[in-house]
Amino acid sequence: MTAPRFAYDPMSEAAAHEVAQRLAFGPLLFQAVRLLASSGLLGALRSAADAGAAPEDLGAPGLSPYAVSLLLEAGHAAGVVAPHEGRYRITKVGLALLGDGAARVNVAFVHDVCYLGAHRLEDSLREARPAGLEALVAASSTATPPPATVYEALAHLPAAVRRSWFAFDHFYSDRAFPAALPRLLARSPRHLLDVGGNTGRFALLALAASPALRVTVADLPGQLAEAEAAFVAAGVGERTALAPVDLLDPHAALPKGADAVWMSQLLSCFSLRQATGILRRAREAVAPGGRVFVLDTPWDQQRTAVARLCLQATSVYFACIANGQSKMHGAAELRACIAEAGLTLEEEATGLGASHTLWICR
């Protein structure tokens, strides 16, 4: 007996057509749902609970009855509200949008950082550059010459964009750091080189947990300025050093002598070839007997479909906004980079935080 076509896909044909249309109108529905939430209308329906509310009883500053009605109907199409006997009630999807911290962070990130630039995805993929970044840089007159990556542009971007970018970055790393830090400190490092340390968030945790530890942060000058301010404010400035480095420059060496090199959510910001080069420079920089710690988010090691979806979708941001060459790499790809760089994998710890894996290399 011949197996039915698409036996691996149990979705009905009617459901498949509905999902296809949701994707087709996805950008429009996204903006409607975002406004439904930010205006307070979705929160009002949550407060109304099972009783729901009639459209004429709902209102938000600056929104006419027409606007409220339109947003509710679009919310129905998106599945966040449901009409019932002339009233609207919030659905489980609507509750998740309001109550799930990751959903709130992701919506703001997509709207403020990704939305306009996503229109240039095809250009980005064909030209291997973040063509969509131009939409963000256009809002700032201080970024000259035009930056090649979002990391160079970050210090010059509008405040709302920066807030959403950092909130997105920190939301996920903050959940992994407490699980990963003890594995680093178990090796009793005296000097930590934090490559791509950004604003010093992990370095501050490590310095607080280990009073004898010294930390050098290597990153772009704009990020280092914020890290330095954070170290001074925390009273640990004397235990830190700053090393300006452009990791895209393959000839830019990392400071030598640290007995631990740390990279958090860094390699996903580079192509596999670039990641291998960075790992090779980390191997050359680390002191004899030291370790290289790589904390990243392989999409194929996720415990839930939701986590995998978020990572695979974030790869599109890397293509059209961040750098045009990277993505959320798979675990096997990163292991291959580690081996090609001349490092030996000593330990692999999965399931840290929301979606992270820690590779400890010697």
N, C-alpha and C positions, 0 to 999 in steps of 0.2 A: 504494500500500500504506500502510495506516495505521500510524504509528509506535506501538510499544508504550507503554503508560502508564508514567510514571516512567523514561523512557529515560535521563534524566540521572542516575539513581541506580542503580548496578550492584549494590547489596546484595541478596542473596537474601531472600525473605520470612521464611524460618526465622531467618536472622541478624538481621533487623530485629526480630523478636519477642524474640530473646535480648537485644539491646541495650535494648529497651523495658523488659524486666524488670530489667535491671541498673540502669537509671535509677530504676525504681520502688523498688527496695531500696537505692539508692545511699547514703542517709544511714546505714543500718545497716551496710552493707559497709565504708563509709569508716571507721567507728569500730572495726570488727573488725580491719581491715588496719592501722590506726594502732597499735592495741595489739599486734598481731602483730609489728610492727616495734619498738615502744618496749620491749617485754618481752624482746627479744633472741632470740625464737624464729625470726624470719626471718633474723637474722644467723647463727644456728646452722645453718640449712639452707644458707645460702651457704657456710659452712665445710665442710659435708658434701659439697658439690659433687654430682657425678653419683651418688654412692652414696646420697644422701638419708639420711633418718632415720625410724625408726618413732615414732609418737606417744608410746609409752610410754618412749622413750629421751630425749624432750625434756621440758624443764621450765623454769619461770621462777618467781622468788620471788613468792609470793602467789597462784599459779595452780594450781588442782587439775587432775588428769588430765582431768576433764570440761571444764574451761575450755580447756585446751590442745587437746583434740579439737575443741571447738566452733570455736575460732579457726582451726585448720587447715582445717576444712571450709568456713568462711566465706571463708578465703583462697583456697580452690579455686574457690568461686563467683565471687570477684573476679578470678581469673586470676593471682594472685601466687605460688601454689604448685600443684603437681600431684601426685596420688597415683600410685604405681607399685608394684605387688606388695607392698602393705601398708606402704610407706614413702612419705614425702613429699619432693619435690625442689622447689627454688626455680625459678621461671620467669624469663624475661627481664624481665617486668614487675616481679617482685619485686626483681631485681637493680637495675632502674632506680630503684625506690623507695629503695633503700639507697644507691646510688652517685651518683645525680643530685642535685647540690646544690639545684637549683631545686625538685625534688620534695620534698625534706626541708623546705625553707623554706615551701613552699606548704601542705604538710600541717599544719605547726605553726600557720601563719597561719589556715587555715580552722578548725582545732580551737579555738584559743585566742581568736581575734578574731571569727570569722564564724558559727560553728556554731549557737549558741543564738539569735542574732538573726535568722538566716535564716528562722526560723519566721514572722517578721513581714514578710516581703517584700511580700505583698499589701497589707498596711496601709501600708507605706512607699510603694508605687507609687500607691496611691489617695489618700494624704494628702500626698504630696510632702515627706516627712520621714523621717529614719532611725529608724523605729519600733523596729528591732532593737537600737539602741544602748542602750535601756533595760536589756537583759539584761546588758550589760557594766557599766553604771553601777550597777546593783543590787548588784554585788560590792564597791562602794566607797562609804564613808559620807562622803567628803570633797568630793564633787562637788556643791556647792550654789551657786546654783540648778541644776536639771538642765541639762546642756549641750545645745546645739542640734546640735552636730556632734562627730565623734570627735576632731577637732583640739583643741577646747576641753576635752574630757574626758581627753585623753592624759596629762597630768601627774598625774591622779588615779587612773588605772586600776591594777589589780593588776600586780605585777612581771612575772608570766608573760605577761600580755597585752601589756604594753609591750615585752618582749623579742621576742615573735613579731612584733609590729607593726613595730618598727624593723628586725628581721632581714629581713623581707619588703621593706620600703622600700629598705633599703641594698643588698640582694642585686642588685637590678636597676640601681639608679643607679650603684653602684660599677663596673659593667661599662661604663657609658656615659661616665662622667666623663673617663677618660683620653683617649678619642677626641674628646670635645667641647672639652676645655680648650684645646688648641692653636689651635682655630679662634677662640676668644675672645681668647687672648693675641696672635694675629696682628694684631688691631686695636690693640694697645698701649694698653689702657685704663689710666688712672691711678686712677680711682675706680669701684668696682663696687658696684652696688646689687643685692643678692641678695634677691629678693622671695619670701617663703615659704621662707626659707633653713633652716628647721627647726633642727637642732642644729649647724649650721655645717659640715657635712661637706664640701660643695663649696667653701665659702669657705676652709677650711683648705688644700685642695689648691691653690687659686688663689694664696693668700698665700705658700705655700711655693715655687711656681713663679715668682712675680714679686715680688722683694723690695721693689720700689718701689710696689706696689699697696696701695691702701686699700680696705677693704670695709665697707659698711653692710648689716646684715642686718635685714630687715623681716619681722616675724612676730608671733604671739601671745606674750604675756609668758612663758607656761610654757616654750615652746620657746626663747625668747631666753635664759632663765636657764641652760639647758643649753649653748647656744652660747657664752655668755660664759665659763662654766667651761672649756669646751674651748679657747677662745682664750687664756685665762690660762695653762692648763696647757701649751699649745704655745709660749708666750712671744711671742704676736703681739697681745696685748691692746691695745697702743698704736696698732696699725694698723687697729683695728676700731671700729665704732660700732653701737649697737643702736637700732632704731626700732620700738617697739610699734605694731602696726596690726591691726585686724580687717578683713580683706579682704572680708568679707560686708557691711560697711558701705559703701554706694556713695559716701558723702560723705567717707570717710577717704582723704586724699591721701597719696601716697607722697613720701618725702624727695626734694627736687629737687637737681640739679646733677651727678649721676654721669654719666660718659660711656659707661657700659655698664650696662644693666639685664639681670639674669639671672633666668630662671624655670625651675626644673627640676622636672618631674613635678608641676607646679602646676595648669595649666589643666584637667587631667582631674579635679581635685578640685572643680570648679565647673561650673554649667550653662553652656551656650553664651552666654546673655545675660550672666551674671556674668563669664565669661572675657573677653568683649568689653569690659566695663567695666574690668576689671583692665588689659587691654592699653591701653585709652585712658588710664588713669592713668599707666601706664608711659611712654607717648608724651609726656605732659605733664611727667613728671618728668625724663626724660633730657635731658642738655645738648645744645645745638645741635651737629649733626654726629655725635652719639653713635649707638649701636646698641642694639636690644632683642633679646636672645637667648632663644628659647623652645625648651627641650628637653622633648619629651614622647613619648608612646607610642601613635601612631595604630594602631588594630587592623588597618586595611586596607593597611598598608605592611610587613607581616611577611614574612620570607623562608621561614618554616616554618609548617605547620599547628599545631604545638605552641605556638609563640609566640602565634599568633592566638587559640588556645583559651584560653591563660592570661589574655590581656587581656580577652577577651569575658566570661570567668567573673568576672574581677575587677570588671567593671562591676556585677555583682550585689551585691558588697560595698559599692560606693559608694552603691547605692540603699538597702540595708537597714541599713547600719552607719555609713557615713561621713557622708553629708549628705542623702540622699534626692533629690538633684537632678542628680547628675553621672554620668558614665560615661567609659569610654575612647573619646574622640571619634575620628572618622575624619579623615584628612588634609584632605579638602576642607572639612570643617566648621571646622577650625582655621584654614585659609587664609582662609575667609570672615570669621572673627572678626578676624584680623589686618587685613584690608582694611577692615572696618567700623570698626575702631578708628582708622583714619587712618594706618596704617603701610604701608610699601611693602616687599614681600618681596624681599630682596636675594640670598639664597642658601638652598637647602634641601638638607641633607645627610642621607641616609637610611642605615639599616643600622649605626648606631652602637651599640656594645655588643650586648646581647641583642635589643633591640627598639625602640631610640630613633631619633627624627628630630630634627634641629636646624634651626630656622628662624632666620635672621638677618635682622632687619628694620631699616629706617631711617625 
